[in-house]
Amino acid sequence: MSVRIIRLPGIHHDANAVIMAGSEDSLLIDTGSSWYQMLQVERIAGHTEGVKPLSRILLTSRRFPFSGGAKHVASSNGDIPVLVHKDAVSSMQTGDFFTTWANRYDSDMPKTECTAIEAGAHFDLGDGNVIAISTPGHCSDGLSFLEADRGVLVSGAILPRADTPARWDMPGGNLLDLIDSFKRIHGLALSSIVPARGPAIRGRDRIDEVLNMHLEFFEDALANDGQPPVGWPRPARTTYWLTPRDPWPLVEKEASDDGK
């Protein structure tokens, strides 16, 4: 047996949420915003029948599209703990309107009790392990989560989608950290990446292609005094990604229920 990995595609502004269900334990990575939190609870319930109940929620960052629904989802699953990078705990617990970006969505940020975790934290699911990987660059509290046995990485905002690179020009962003994080990801033996939005990126060759494309873009931006190319569309205030002027390739086929 191996860990079952289920991607719940993000709705509207929401990021993907991912269930990892093992023989001894199950957890949820990211929750989406508070906009669809009641629907998210129903979606989760529909995919967790017959598996171990969720024991915790892991957040890839404090950003509203990833964390806004955490309080409601946690309370709807027996008040399970919410875990996030230590740099994000204060913002989450106070419901900070600005650093969580809830203000960008004209929304309130629920005050959410959280427990701090750091890179290297392990979560044993019985037939697999989930490991927290430090991936700052879009934000200082960026974490990705690796299911090590199957080589599946849930990236968070650092990899918004195969065809859209992350922004670093927001509070907490850092282009040098972003480049280092991509090099760290590239050094992992991955079979699949579940990005913040859209379908999973599957297969070593496709993963290499996507990571190299993004990394080359970031290194070009670094050589250009930290600026994206002239002529790229100006991002909306709610977006944590940049949109290439000439479209980058996106695999259109949706990821299967096991995340591969």
N, C-alpha and C positions, 0 to 999 in steps of 0.2 A: 504494500500500500504506500501511497505518497500523499502529501498534502494536497487537498483540493483547493484550487485557486479560482475565484469567481470575480470577474470585473463587472461592476454595476456602472454602466455608462453615465457620465455626468449629464444632467439636464440643464439646458440653458447655460448659466454661468458656472454651474457646479463642476468641480473636478470629478474624475473617476473615483469611485470608492471600490475597495478590494477586500473581499472576504478570504481569509486563509483558514481552512478547516482541516485539522489533523485528527488523529485517532484519540488524542488525549486532551486537546484544547483547540479553541478557535479564537480568532481575533479579526478586527476590522481595521483597515488602514484608510484613513480619511473618511469624511462624512458628507462632504458637500456643504453648501450654505444652509442657513435656516429657512430659506424660501420653500424648499421641498422636503423639509425634515419629516413630516408626517408620512409622506409617500415613501421616503427613504426607509423608514421603519418597516413599512409593509413589504417593500422590496427585499429587505434583509431577511425578514421572517419567511418569505417565500423560498429563499435559498438556503435556509439553515435547518429545515426539517430533517430529522434523522441524523444530525451531526451534533458534536459537542456545542453547548451554548457559548456565545461570545463571552470571553472573560475580560477583554480590555479593548480600548480603541487606541491606535497609534496614529499620530498626526505628523505629516511631513513638514508642516509649517503652521504658523499662526494665521496665515492669510484666510480671509473670509470664505472664499470658494472651497477651501479644504477643511475648515474648522468650524464654520458657523453653526452647523447642525450638531456638533459634538455633544452639547449638554442634553439636548432632547433625545438623541439616539442612545446616549449612555443611560439616562433615566428610564427609557423605555425597554432597556435590557437588564434591569435589575440594579441600576446605579453602578455599572461597571466603571473602573477607573479610566481616565483619559490621560495618555502619556504624550509628552511633547518635549522638544529640546528645552534645556534649562533657560535659555535666553527668552523663551516665549511664555513662560509660566505666568509672570506678572501681568502681561498684556491679556492673557486668557482669563485669569482669575478676576481681573477688574473690569472685564468687558471693554477694553480700550477701543474707542471708536476709530482711532486713527491708525495705530500701528497694525491692527488686524485688517485694515482696509475696508471695514464695514461701511465707513463714510462714503467710499467710492461707489457703493451700491445703494446709497440712501437707506441703509438698514441699521438696526441696532445690533450690537454684538452681545449675545448672552454671556453673562458672567459664568465661567466654566471652571470648576475645580480641576486642577491638573497635577500630575506628578512628573517631575523632571527626569529625563533620561539623556544619556550621552551616547556618542558613537561607540560601537562595540557591544552595546547591550544585546543580550540573546534572549529569545523567547522560544522555549521548547514546546512544540505542538504534538510531540509523541513520535511521529514518523517524519519529522522535519524540523528545522530551526529557522527562525526569522532573526536577522541581524540588522541592527541600526548602522547605517553608513552616513558619515558626515558629508553633506553636499551643499555647502554654502555657495553663494554667488548671486543668485536671485535675491536671497535674503540670508541674514546671518544665522538664522535658526533652521536652515534647511537640512532635512534628513531624508534619506531614501532607505527603503527596507528590502533586504535581500532574503529570499527563501533559498538557502544555500544548497540544499540537496537537488533542487530542480533548476537552479540558476535563473530564477525569475526575480527581477528587480522592479519594485514600485518606486518610480523616480521622484514624484512630487513636481513642484513648479520648475525645477531646474531643466527639465525636458518637457515643455508644454505639449508638444506633439511632434511627430516625425518631420513635419513640414513647416514648423514655426519655432524659431529659436527664442530662448528665454531673454527677458529684459534684465539689465543690470543697473539701469539708470533711475532706480527708485530708491527711497530710503532703505538702507540695509543691504543694497546691492553692491557688488564688487566684481569687476571684470576679471581681475587676476584670480580671485577665488573661484569664479565660474570656470575658468580654464583649468585650474587645478582639479576641480571636482570632476570635470569631464575626463581628464586623464585618469583619475582614480576609477571612474566607472569603466573606462576602456580597459583597465587592467583586470577586471573581473571576468570570470568564465561564465558568460551569460547565454542562456538559450532564448530569453524573452525579456522585453522591457515593457511594463505598463506605464505609459506616460501620463501626464496630468489630464489630458483630454484625448479623445479619439481611440482608435484601435491599438492593440498591442503591436509591438515591433518584434517580429519573430525570426529566429534563425541567426546564426553567427554572421553570415555574410551580410544580411540586411542590417543587423545591429552595427557592424563595422562601418557600413556605408553611411548610416545615419549619424553615428557619433563623429566620424571623420568630417562629414559635411558641416556639422554644427561647430566642431572644434576649429576647423579652418576659418569659418566665419568669425568666431570670437578672436582668433589670432589676427585676422585681417583688421578687425575693429580696434584691437590693441595697437596695431601699427598705425592706425588712423586716429591717434590721440583719443582712443576710447569711444569713437563715434561710429554708428552704423552707416552704411553707404548712403550717399545722397540719393534722394528719389524714392526711398522706401516710404510706404504709407505711415503717417503719424498714428501712433497707437491711441486707442480710446483710453479714457482714464480708468476703465475697469479691467484692462487687459494686462496680463503678466507675460505677454509674448510679443514678438515683432513679426510682421507679415512681409515676407520677401516680395520685392517688386516683380520678379520673375518667379512663378510658383516652383517650390521645391516638390519633389515627388512624395506622395502619400499612398501607402498601401490601403486600398479601399475596403478590403475584406475585414469584417469585424473579427476581433479575437474570440476564440471559443471559450466555453465556461471554465476551462482549466487554466486560462491565462496565457496559453502558448499560441 
